[in-house]
Amino acid sequence: MNITSEATAGLKGNANSADTTKEKKLREACAGFEALMIKQILTLGHKSVPKSGLIDGGYGEEMFQSIQDDQIAQKMAGSKGLGFGEMLYRQLSQAHVPTSKEK
């Protein structure tokens, strides 16, 4: 399962035809990073809830929860999510803007 498949949709919406291949790859990487961060937040959130022992699903429940976390993370990152990806893209793209001497 590719976590970045839907995650890049939020940042791709900001892309324009003037984007270079490097800028598109940077957008995809930033969106993927945001999806991974959201998945980690969700996973750690689930681990912080104590299990009662009354109704525990075992391995099947853990597998389902992992898949569900992947899907939620993709949807959140794809709809601009928390904004991590966009902030990271702006920061990294400004860091690599060629100055007039480099052109």
Phi, psi and omega in degrees: 000126182265112185290339182270357185301311179265341185295330183283351182299321181295318180279332178294332178297335179271350183287148175234174185293343181278353180296136176276173178299321179296320180294321178295318178295323178294319177300315180296318180295320180293320177294319177297320178296318179298317179298319178295321178295317179296319179298319178298318179298314180296315181298313179294328176296319179292324181290337182281348179276122181291142178270135183280335182090347181287308180229087176249131184275353179071215184296322180299318179294319179297318180295313179299317181296322178296316179295318179296318177299319177302312183294318179296317179298318179298315181295318180294315180292326180290336180254039180069358170036235182266352179092004178301312184298317180293317178297317179296318179299313180299318181296312183288324180290327177288329180291338183244022176284125180292136176281172182297332178288329183279343185288000000 
